[in-house]
């Protein structure tokens, strides 16, 4: 599992890339910064979102996964699938699709 502990209220992209990489690698990911993270991680489906500055919630999420390896494996698999949506390849595939649609409309 990967635990990404971020300072609340800060503007950053490093944390985003860290948890997306973790998901891509099929790691159950726990992030204590729900500000924007919920755009990428669905709580208890493909990762965990815990309140910032709440060590008890963080500990509970860690223990939950450690005590349920089957849930951890399912979560990891869903996370890896979801992360593909945010890949560079997928991004460019979508851009090319939009460009083709525009070109077809002009024809």
C-alpha distances in whole Angstrom, upper triangle without the diagonal:
4,7,10,13,16,20,21,24,24,25,22,20,18,15,16,16,12,11,13,12,8,10,12,10,9,5,5,6,8,11,14,16,18,21,20,17,18,20,17,14,16,15,13,14,12,10,11,13,15,18,18,20,19,17,18,16,13,13,14,11,8,11,12,8,9,13,12,11,13,12,8,10,12,10,8,12,14,11,13,16,16,15,18,20,20,20,24,25,25,26,29,30,30,33,35,35,36,39,40,41,43,45,45,47,49,50
4,6,10,13,16,18,21,20,21,19,17,15,12,13,13,9,8,11,10,7,9,12,10,10,6,6,5,6,8,11,14,16,18,18,14,16,18,15,13,15,15,14,15,12,10,10,12,13,16,16,17,17,16,17,15,12,13,14,11,10,13,14,11,12,16,15,14,16,15,11,13,15,12,10,14,15,12,13,17,16,15,18,20,18,19,22,24,24,25,28,29,29,31,33,34,35,37,39,39,41,43,44,45,48,49
4,6,10,13,15,18,18,19,17,16,14,11,12,13,10,8,12,12,9,11,14,14,13,10,9,6,5,6,8,11,13,16,16,13,15,17,15,13,15,14,14,16,13,10,9,10,11,13,12,14,14,12,14,12,9,11,12,10,9,12,13,12,13,16,17,16,18,16,13,16,17,14,13,17,17,14,16,19,18,16,20,21,20,21,24,26,26,26,29,31,30,32,35,35,36,38,40,41,42,44,46,46,48,50
4,6,10,12,15,14,15,13,13,10,7,9,11,7,7,11,11,9,11,14,14,15,12,11,7,6,5,7,8,11,13,14,11,14,15,13,12,15,14,15,17,14,11,10,10,10,12,11,13,13,13,15,14,10,13,15,12,12,16,16,15,16,20,20,20,22,19,16,18,19,16,15,18,18,15,16,19,18,16,19,20,18,20,22,25,24,24,27,29,29,30,33,34,34,36,38,39,40,42,44,44,46,49
4,7,9,13,12,14,13,13,11,8,11,13,10,10,14,15,13,15,18,18,18,15,14,11,8,6,5,7,11,12,14,12,15,17,16,14,17,16,17,19,17,14,12,11,10,10,8,9,11,10,13,12,9,12,15,13,13,16,17,17,18,21,22,22,24,22,19,21,22,19,18,22,21,18,20,23,21,19,23,23,21,23,25,28,27,27,30,32,31,33,36,36,36,39,41,41,42,45,46,47,48,51
4,6,9,8,11,10,11,10,7,10,12,11,11,14,15,15,17,19,20,20,18,17,13,11,8,6,6,10,10,12,11,14,16,15,15,17,17,19,21,19,15,14,12,11,11,8,9,12,13,16,14,12,15,17,16,16,20,21,20,22,25,25,25,27,24,22,24,25,21,21,24,23,19,21,24,21,20,23,23,21,22,24,27,27,26,29,31,30,31,34,35,35,37,40,40,40,43,45,45,47,49
4,7,6,9,10,12,12,10,12,15,14,14,17,19,18,20,23,24,24,21,20,16,14,11,8,7,11,10,13,13,16,18,18,17,20,19,21,23,22,18,16,14,12,11,7,9,12,13,16,16,14,17,19,18,19,22,23,23,25,27,28,29,30,28,25,28,28,25,24,27,26,23,25,27,25,23,26,26,23,25,27,30,30,28,31,33,32,33,36,37,36,39,41,41,42,44,46,46,48,51
4,6,9,10,13,13,11,13,16,16,15,18,20,20,21,24,25,25,23,21,17,15,11,8,6,9,8,11,11,14,16,17,17,19,18,21,23,21,18,16,13,11,9,6,8,11,14,17,15,14,18,19,18,20,23,23,24,26,28,28,29,31,28,26,28,28,25,25,28,26,23,25,27,24,23,26,26,23,25,27,30,29,28,31,33,32,32,36,36,35,38,41,40,40,43,45,45,46,49
4,7,9,13,14,12,14,17,17,17,19,22,22,23,25,27,27,25,24,20,18,14,12,9,10,8,10,12,15,16,17,18,20,20,23,24,23,21,19,15,14,12,10,12,15,17,20,19,18,22,23,22,23,26,27,27,29,31,32,32,34,30,29,31,31,27,27,30,28,25,27,29,25,24,27,26,23,26,27,30,29,27,30,33,31,31,35,35,34,36,39,39,39,42,44,43,45,48
4,6,10,11,10,12,15,15,16,18,20,21,22,24,26,26,24,24,20,18,14,13,10,12,9,11,13,16,16,17,18,21,21,24,25,24,21,20,17,16,15,12,14,17,19,22,21,19,23,25,23,24,27,28,28,30,32,33,33,34,31,29,31,31,27,27,30,28,24,26,28,25,23,26,25,22,24,25,28,28,26,29,31,30,30,33,34,33,35,38,38,38,40,42,42,43,46
4,7,10,10,11,13,14,15,17,19,20,21,23,25,26,24,24,20,19,15,15,11,13,10,10,12,15,15,16,18,21,22,25,26,24,21,21,18,18,17,15,17,20,22,25,23,22,25,27,25,26,29,29,29,31,34,34,34,35,32,29,31,31,27,27,29,27,24,25,27,23,21,24,23,20,22,22,26,25,23,25,28,26,26,30,31,30,31,34,34,34,37,39,39,40,43
4,6,7,8,10,11,13,14,15,17,18,20,21,23,22,22,18,17,14,14,11,13,11,11,12,15,15,15,17,20,21,24,24,22,20,19,17,18,18,15,18,21,22,25,23,21,25,26,24,24,28,28,27,29,32,32,32,33,30,27,29,29,25,24,27,25,21,23,24,21,19,21,21,17,19,19,23,23,20,23,26,25,25,28,29,28,30,33,33,33,36,38,38,39,42
4,5,5,6,9,10,11,12,14,15,16,18,20,19,20,16,17,14,15,12,14,12,11,11,14,13,13,15,19,20,23,23,20,18,19,17,19,19,17,20,22,23,26,24,22,25,26,24,24,28,28,26,28,31,31,30,31,28,26,27,27,23,22,24,22,19,20,21,18,16,18,17,14,15,15,19,19,17,20,22,22,22,25,26,26,27,30,31,31,33,35,36,37,40
4,5,5,6,9,10,11,12,14,15,17,19,17,18,15,15,13,14,13,15,14,13,12,16,15,14,16,19,20,23,23,20,18,18,17,18,19,17,19,21,22,25,23,20,23,25,22,22,26,26,25,26,30,29,28,30,27,24,25,26,22,21,23,22,18,19,21,19,16,18,18,15,16,16,20,20,19,21,24,24,24,27,28,28,30,32,33,34,36,38,39,40,42
4,5,5,6,9,10,11,12,14,15,17,15,15,12,12,9,11,9,12,11,11,9,13,13,12,13,16,17,19,20,17,14,14,13,15,15,14,16,18,18,21,19,17,20,21,19,19,22,23,21,23,26,26,25,27,24,21,23,23,20,18,21,20,16,17,19,17,14,18,18,15,16,17,21,21,19,22,25,24,25,28,29,29,31,33,34,35,37,39,39,41,43
4,5,6,6,9,10,11,12,14,16,15,15,12,12,10,12,10,11,11,9,7,11,10,9,10,14,16,18,18,15,13,14,13,15,16,15,18,20,21,23,20,18,21,22,19,20,23,23,21,24,27,26,25,26,23,21,22,22,18,17,19,18,14,15,17,14,11,14,14,11,13,14,18,17,16,19,21,21,21,25,26,25,27,30,30,31,34,35,36,37,40
4,6,5,6,8,10,10,12,14,14,15,12,14,12,15,13,15,15,13,11,14,13,11,13,16,18,20,19,16,15,16,16,18,19,18,21,23,23,25,23,20,23,24,21,21,25,24,22,24,27,26,25,26,24,21,21,22,19,17,18,17,14,14,16,14,11,13,14,10,11,12,15,16,15,18,20,20,21,23,25,25,27,29,30,31,33,35,36,37,39
4,6,5,6,9,10,11,13,11,12,10,11,10,13,12,14,15,14,11,15,15,12,13,16,17,18,18,15,13,14,14,16,18,17,19,20,20,23,20,17,20,21,18,18,21,22,19,21,24,24,22,24,22,19,19,20,17,15,17,17,13,13,16,15,12,14,16,13,13,15,18,18,18,21,23,23,24,27,28,28,30,32,33,34,36,38,39,41,43
4,5,5,6,8,10,11,9,9,7,8,8,11,11,12,13,12,9,12,12,9,9,13,13,15,15,11,9,11,11,14,16,16,18,19,19,21,18,15,18,19,16,15,19,19,17,19,22,21,20,21,18,16,17,17,14,12,14,14,10,11,14,12,9,13,14,12,13,15,18,18,18,21,22,22,24,27,27,28,30,32,33,34,36,38,38,40,42
4,5,5,6,9,10,10,11,9,11,11,14,14,14,15,13,10,12,11,8,9,13,14,16,15,11,11,13,14,16,19,19,22,22,22,24,21,19,21,22,18,18,22,21,19,21,24,22,21,21,19,17,17,17,14,12,13,12,9,9,11,9,6,9,10,8,9,12,14,14,14,17,19,19,20,23,24,24,27,28,29,31,33,34,35,37,39
4,5,5,6,9,9,11,10,13,13,16,16,17,18,16,13,16,15,12,12,16,17,18,17,13,13,15,16,19,21,21,23,24,24,25,23,20,22,23,20,19,22,22,19,21,24,23,21,21,20,17,17,17,15,12,13,14,10,9,12,11,8,10,12,10,10,12,14,15,15,18,20,20,22,24,25,26,28,30,31,32,34,36,37,39,40
4,5,5,6,5,8,7,10,11,14,15,16,18,17,13,15,15,12,11,14,15,15,15,11,10,12,14,17,19,19,22,22,21,22,20,17,19,20,16,15,19,18,15,17,20,19,17,18,17,13,14,15,12,9,11,12,8,8,12,11,9,12,14,12,13,15,17,17,18,21,22,23,25,27,28,29,31,33,34,35,37,38,40,42,43
4,5,5,5,7,7,10,11,15,16,16,18,16,12,14,13,10,9,12,13,13,12,8,8,11,13,16,19,20,23,23,22,23,20,18,20,20,16,16,19,18,15,17,20,18,16,17,15,12,12,12,9,7,9,8,5,5,8,8,6,9,11,10,11,15,16,15,17,20,20,21,23,25,26,27,29,31,31,33,35,36,37,39,41
4,5,8,10,10,14,15,19,19,19,21,18,15,16,16,12,12,15,17,17,15,11,12,15,17,20,23,23,26,26,26,27,24,22,23,24,20,19,22,21,18,20,23,21,19,19,17,15,14,14,12,9,9,10,7,5,7,8,5,7,10,9,9,12,13,13,15,17,18,19,21,23,23,25,27,28,29,31,33,34,36,38,39
4,6,9,10,14,16,19,20,21,23,21,17,19,19,15,14,17,18,18,16,12,13,16,18,21,24,24,26,26,25,26,24,21,22,23,19,18,21,20,17,18,21,19,17,17,16,13,12,13,12,8,9,11,8,6,10,11,9,10,13,13,12,15,16,16,18,21,21,22,25,26,27,29,31,32,33,35,36,37,39,41,42
4,7,9,13,15,19,20,20,22,21,17,18,18,14,13,15,16,15,13,10,10,14,17,19,23,24,26,25,24,25,22,20,21,21,17,16,19,17,14,15,18,16,13,14,13,10,8,10,8,5,6,8,6,5,8,10,9,11,14,14,14,17,18,18,20,22,22,23,26,28,28,30,32,33,34,36,38,38,40,42,43
4,6,9,12,16,17,18,21,19,16,17,18,14,12,14,14,13,13,9,9,11,14,17,20,21,23,22,21,21,19,16,17,17,14,13,15,15,11,13,16,14,12,13,12,8,8,10,8,5,8,10,7,8,11,12,11,13,16,16,16,19,21,20,22,25,25,26,28,30,30,32,34,35,36,38,40,41,42,45,46
4,7,10,13,15,16,19,18,14,15,16,13,10,12,11,10,10,7,6,8,11,13,17,18,20,19,18,18,16,13,14,14,11,10,13,11,8,11,13,12,10,11,9,6,8,9,6,5,8,9,7,9,12,12,12,15,17,17,18,21,23,22,23,26,27,27,29,32,32,33,35,37,37,39,41,42,43,45,47
4,6,10,12,13,15,15,11,12,14,11,9,11,10,10,10,8,5,6,9,11,14,15,17,16,16,17,14,11,13,14,10,10,13,12,10,12,15,14,14,15,12,9,11,12,9,8,11,11,8,11,13,12,12,15,17,16,17,20,22,22,22,26,26,26,29,31,31,32,35,36,36,38,41,41,42,45,46
4,7,9,10,13,14,10,12,14,12,9,11,9,9,11,10,6,5,6,7,11,11,13,13,12,13,10,8,10,11,7,8,11,11,10,12,15,15,15,16,14,11,14,14,11,11,15,14,11,14,17,15,15,18,19,18,20,23,25,24,25,28,29,29,31,33,33,34,37,38,38,40,43,44,44,46,48
4,6,7,10,11,8,10,12,11,9,11,10,11,13,11,8,6,5,6,9,9,11,11,12,13,11,9,12,13,10,11,14,14,13,16,19,18,19,20,17,15,17,18,14,14,17,16,13,16,18,16,15,19,19,18,20,22,25,24,24,27,29,28,29,33,33,33,35,38,37,39,41,43,43,45,47
4,6,9,11,9,11,14,13,11,13,11,13,16,14,11,8,6,5,5,5,8,8,9,11,9,7,11,12,10,12,15,15,15,17,20,20,21,23,19,18,21,21,17,18,21,19,17,20,22,19,19,22,22,21,23,25,28,27,27,30,32,30,32,35,35,35,38,40,40,41,44,45,45,47,50
4,5,8,6,9,11,12,11,13,12,15,17,15,12,10,7,7,6,6,9,11,12,14,12,11,15,16,14,15,19,18,18,21,23,23,24,25,22,20,23,22,19,19,22,20,17,20,22,19,18,22,21,19,22,24,27,26,25,28,30,28,30,33,33,33,35,38,37,38,41,42,42,44,47
4,6,5,6,9,10,9,10,10,13,15,14,11,9,6,7,7,8,12,12,14,16,13,12,16,16,14,16,19,19,19,22,24,23,24,25,21,20,22,21,18,19,21,19,16,20,21,18,17,21,20,18,21,24,26,25,24,27,29,27,28,32,32,31,34,36,35,36,39,40,40,42,45
4,6,7,9,11,11,13,13,16,18,17,15,13,10,10,9,9,13,14,17,19,16,16,20,20,18,20,23,22,22,25,27,27,28,28,25,23,26,25,21,22,24,21,19,21,22,19,18,22,20,18,21,23,26,24,23,26,28,26,27,31,31,30,32,35,34,35,38,39,39,41,43
4,5,6,8,9,11,12,16,16,15,14,13,11,12,12,13,16,18,20,21,18,18,22,22,19,21,24,23,23,26,28,27,27,28,24,23,24,23,20,20,22,19,17,19,20,16,15,18,17,15,18,20,23,21,19,23,24,22,23,27,27,26,29,31,30,31,34,35,35,37,40
4,5,5,6,9,10,13,13,12,10,10,8,10,11,12,16,16,18,19,16,15,19,19,16,18,21,20,19,22,24,23,24,24,21,19,21,20,16,17,18,16,13,16,17,13,13,16,15,13,16,19,21,20,19,23,24,22,24,27,27,26,29,32,31,32,35,36,36,38,41
4,5,5,6,8,11,11,11,10,9,8,11,12,13,17,17,19,20,16,16,20,19,16,18,21,19,19,22,24,23,23,23,19,19,20,19,15,16,18,15,13,16,16,13,13,17,15,14,18,20,22,20,20,23,24,22,24,27,27,26,29,31,30,32,35,36,35,38,40
4,6,8,10,14,13,12,12,12,11,14,15,17,20,21,23,24,20,20,23,22,19,21,24,23,22,25,27,25,25,25,21,21,22,20,16,17,18,15,13,15,15,11,12,14,12,11,15,17,19,17,16,20,21,18,20,24,23,22,25,27,27,28,31,32,32,34,37
4,7,10,12,11,9,9,11,10,14,16,17,20,21,22,23,20,18,22,21,18,19,22,21,19,22,25,23,22,22,19,18,18,17,14,14,15,12,9,12,12,8,8,11,10,9,12,15,17,15,15,19,19,18,20,23,23,23,26,27,27,28,31,32,32,35,37
4,6,9,8,6,6,7,8,11,14,15,19,18,20,20,17,16,18,18,14,16,19,17,16,19,21,19,19,19,16,14,16,14,11,12,13,10,8,11,12,9,9,13,12,12,15,18,20,18,18,22,22,21,23,26,26,26,29,31,30,32,35,35,36,38,40
4,6,5,6,6,7,8,11,14,17,20,19,20,20,16,16,19,17,14,16,19,16,15,19,20,18,19,18,14,14,16,13,10,12,13,10,9,13,13,10,12,15,14,14,18,21,22,20,20,24,24,23,25,28,27,27,31,32,31,33,36,36,36,39,41
4,5,7,6,5,6,9,12,14,17,16,17,17,13,13,15,14,11,13,15,13,13,16,17,16,17,17,13,13,15,13,10,13,14,12,11,15,15,13,15,18,17,18,21,24,26,23,24,28,28,26,29,32,31,31,34,36,35,37,40,40,40,43,45
4,6,5,5,8,10,14,17,19,17,18,17,13,13,15,12,9,12,13,10,10,14,14,12,14,13,9,10,12,10,8,11,13,11,11,14,15,14,16,19,19,19,22,26,27,25,26,29,29,28,31,33,32,33,36,38,37,39,42,42,42,45,47
4,6,8,10,13,17,19,22,21,21,20,17,16,18,16,13,15,16,13,12,16,16,14,14,13,9,10,11,8,6,9,10,7,8,12,12,11,13,16,16,17,20,23,24,22,23,27,26,25,28,31,29,30,34,34,34,36,39,39,39,42,44
4,7,10,13,17,19,22,20,21,21,17,16,18,16,13,14,16,14,12,15,17,14,14,13,10,9,10,8,5,7,8,5,5,8,9,8,10,13,13,14,16,20,21,19,21,24,24,23,26,28,28,29,32,33,32,35,37,37,38,41,42
4,7,10,14,15,18,17,17,17,14,12,14,13,10,11,14,12,10,13,15,14,14,14,11,9,11,10,6,8,10,9,7,11,12,11,11,15,15,15,18,21,23,21,22,26,26,25,28,30,30,31,34,35,35,37,39,40,40,43,45
4,6,10,12,15,13,14,14,10,9,11,10,7,9,12,10,10,13,15,14,15,15,12,11,14,13,9,11,14,12,11,14,16,14,15,18,19,18,21,24,26,24,25,29,29,28,30,33,33,33,36,38,37,39,42,42,43,45,47
4,7,9,12,11,12,13,9,9,12,11,9,11,14,13,13,16,18,17,18,19,16,14,17,17,13,14,17,15,13,17,18,16,16,20,20,19,21,25,27,25,25,29,29,28,30,33,33,33,36,38,37,39,42,42,43,45,47
4,6,9,7,9,9,6,6,10,9,8,11,13,13,13,16,18,18,20,21,17,16,20,19,16,17,20,19,17,20,22,19,20,23,23,22,25,28,30,29,28,32,33,32,34,37,36,36,39,41,41,42,45,46,46,48,51
4,6,6,9,10,7,8,11,12,11,14,16,16,17,19,21,21,23,24,21,20,23,23,19,21,24,22,20,23,25,22,22,26,26,24,27,30,32,31,30,34,35,33,35,38,38,38,40,43,42,43,46,47,47,49,52
4,5,8,10,9,9,12,14,13,15,17,18,19,21,23,24,25,27,23,22,25,25,21,22,26,24,21,24,26,24,23,27,26,25,27,29,32,31,30,34,35,34,35,39,39,38,41,43,43,43,47,48,48,50,52
4,6,9,9,9,12,13,14,15,17,19,20,21,23,24,26,28,25,23,27,27,24,25,28,27,24,27,29,27,26,30,30,28,30,32,36,34,34,37,39,37,39,42,42,42,44,47,46,47,50,52,51,53,56
4,5,6,6,9,10,11,13,15,16,17,19,20,22,24,26,23,21,25,25,22,23,27,26,24,27,29,27,26,30,30,29,31,34,36,35,35,38,40,38,40,43,43,43,46,48,47,48,51,52,52,54,57
4,5,5,6,8,10,11,12,14,16,16,18,20,22,24,22,20,24,25,22,23,26,26,23,26,29,27,27,30,31,29,31,34,37,36,36,39,40,39,41,44,44,44,47,49,49,50,53,54,54,56,59
4,5,5,6,9,10,10,12,14,15,16,18,21,23,20,19,23,24,21,23,26,25,24,27,29,28,28,31,32,31,33,36,38,37,37,41,42,41,43,46,46,46,48,50,50,51,54,55,55,58,60
4,5,5,6,9,10,10,13,14,15,17,19,21,18,17,21,21,18,20,23,22,21,24,26,24,24,28,28,27,30,33,35,34,34,38,38,37,39,42,42,42,45,47,46,48,51,52,52,54,56
4,5,5,6,9,10,11,12,14,16,17,20,17,15,19,20,17,18,21,21,19,22,24,23,22,26,27,26,28,31,33,32,32,36,37,36,38,41,41,41,44,46,45,47,50,51,51,53,55
4,5,5,6,8,10,10,12,14,16,19,17,15,19,20,18,19,22,22,21,23,26,25,25,28,29,28,30,33,36,35,35,39,39,39,41,44,44,44,47,49,48,50,53,54,54,56,58
4,5,5,6,9,10,10,12,15,17,14,14,18,18,16,18,21,21,20,23,25,24,24,28,29,28,30,34,36,34,35,39,39,38,41,43,43,44,47,48,48,49,52,53,53,56,58
4,6,5,6,9,10,11,13,15,12,11,15,15,13,14,18,17,16,19,21,20,21,24,25,25,27,30,32,31,31,35,35,35,37,40,39,40,43,44,44,46,49,49,50,52,54
4,5,5,6,9,10,11,14,12,10,14,15,13,14,17,18,16,19,22,21,21,25,26,25,27,30,32,31,32,35,36,36,38,41,40,41,44,46,46,47,50,51,51,54,56
4,5,5,6,8,11,13,12,11,14,16,15,16,19,20,19,21,24,24,24,27,29,28,30,33,35,34,35,39,39,39,41,44,43,44,47,48,48,50,53,53,54,57,58
4,6,5,6,9,11,9,9,13,13,12,14,17,17,17,20,22,21,22,26,27,27,29,32,34,32,34,37,37,37,39,42,41,42,45,46,46,48,51,51,52,55,56
4,5,5,6,9,7,5,9,11,9,11,14,15,14,17,19,19,20,23,24,25,26,29,31,30,31,35,35,34,37,39,39,40,43,44,44,46,49,49,50,53,54
4,6,6,10,9,8,11,13,12,13,16,17,17,19,21,22,22,25,27,27,28,32,33,32,34,37,37,37,40,42,42,43,46,47,47,49,52,52,53,56,57
4,6,9,9,9,12,14,14,15,18,19,19,21,23,24,25,27,29,30,31,34,36,35,36,39,39,39,42,44,44,45,48,49,49,51,54,54,55,58,59
4,5,5,6,9,10,11,12,14,16,16,18,20,21,22,25,27,27,29,32,33,32,34,37,37,37,40,42,41,42,45,46,46,49,51,51,52,55,56
4,5,5,6,9,10,10,12,14,15,16,18,20,21,23,25,26,27,30,31,30,32,35,35,35,38,40,39,41,44,45,45,47,49,49,51,53,55
4,5,5,6,9,10,11,12,14,16,17,18,20,22,24,25,26,30,30,29,31,34,34,34,37,39,38,40,43,43,43,46,48,47,49,52,53
4,5,5,6,8,10,11,12,14,15,16,18,20,22,23,25,28,29,27,29,33,32,32,35,37,36,38,41,41,41,44,46,46,47,50,51
4,6,5,6,9,10,10,12,14,15,16,19,21,21,23,26,27,26,28,31,31,31,34,36,35,37,39,40,40,43,45,45,46,49,50
4,5,5,6,9,10,11,13,14,15,17,20,21,21,25,25,24,27,30,29,29,33,34,34,35,38,39,39,42,43,44,45,48,49
4,5,5,6,9,10,11,12,14,16,18,19,21,24,24,23,25,28,27,28,31,32,32,33,36,37,37,39,41,41,43,45,46
4,5,5,6,9,10,10,12,15,16,17,19,22,23,22,23,27,26,26,29,31,30,32,35,35,35,38,40,40,41,44,45
4,6,5,6,9,10,10,13,15,16,17,20,21,20,22,25,25,25,28,30,29,31,34,35,35,37,39,40,41,44,45
4,5,5,6,9,10,11,14,15,16,20,20,18,21,24,23,23,27,28,27,29,32,32,33,36,37,37,39,42,43
4,5,5,6,9,10,12,13,15,19,19,17,19,22,21,21,25,26,25,27,30,31,31,33,35,35,37,39,40
4,5,5,6,9,10,11,13,16,17,16,18,21,20,20,23,25,25,26,29,30,30,33,35,35,36,39,40
4,5,5,7,9,10,11,14,15,14,16,19,19,19,22,24,24,25,28,29,29,32,33,34,35,38,39
4,6,6,8,10,11,14,14,12,15,18,17,17,20,22,21,23,26,26,27,29,31,31,33,35,36
4,5,6,8,10,13,14,11,13,17,16,16,19,21,20,21,24,25,25,28,30,30,31,34,35
4,5,5,7,10,11,10,12,15,15,15,18,20,20,21,24,25,25,27,29,30,32,34,35
4,5,5,9,9,7,10,12,12,13,16,17,17,19,21,22,23,25,27,28,29,31,33
4,6,9,9,6,8,11,10,10,13,15,15,16,19,20,20,22,24,25,26,29,30
4,7,8,7,7,10,11,11,13,15,16,17,19,21,21,23,25,26,27,29,31
4,5,5,6,9,10,11,13,14,15,17,19,20,21,23,25,26,28,29,31
4,5,5,6,9,10,11,12,14,16,17,18,20,21,23,24,26,27,29
4,5,5,6,9,10,11,12,14,15,16,18,20,21,22,25,26,27
4,6,5,6,9,10,11,13,14,15,17,19,20,21,23,25,26
4,5,5,6,9,10,11,13,14,16,17,19,20,22,23,25
4,5,5,6,8,10,10,12,14,15,16,18,20,21,23
4,5,5,6,9,10,11,12,14,15,16,19,20,21
4,5,5,6,9,10,11,13,14,15,17,19,20
4,5,5,6,9,10,11,12,14,16,17,19
4,5,5,6,9,10,10,12,14,15,17
4,5,5,6,9,10,11,12,14,16
4,5,5,6,9,10,11,13,15
4,5,5,6,9,10,11,13
4,5,5,6,9,10,11
4,5,5,6,9,10
4,5,5,6,9
4,5,5,6
4,5,5
4,5
4
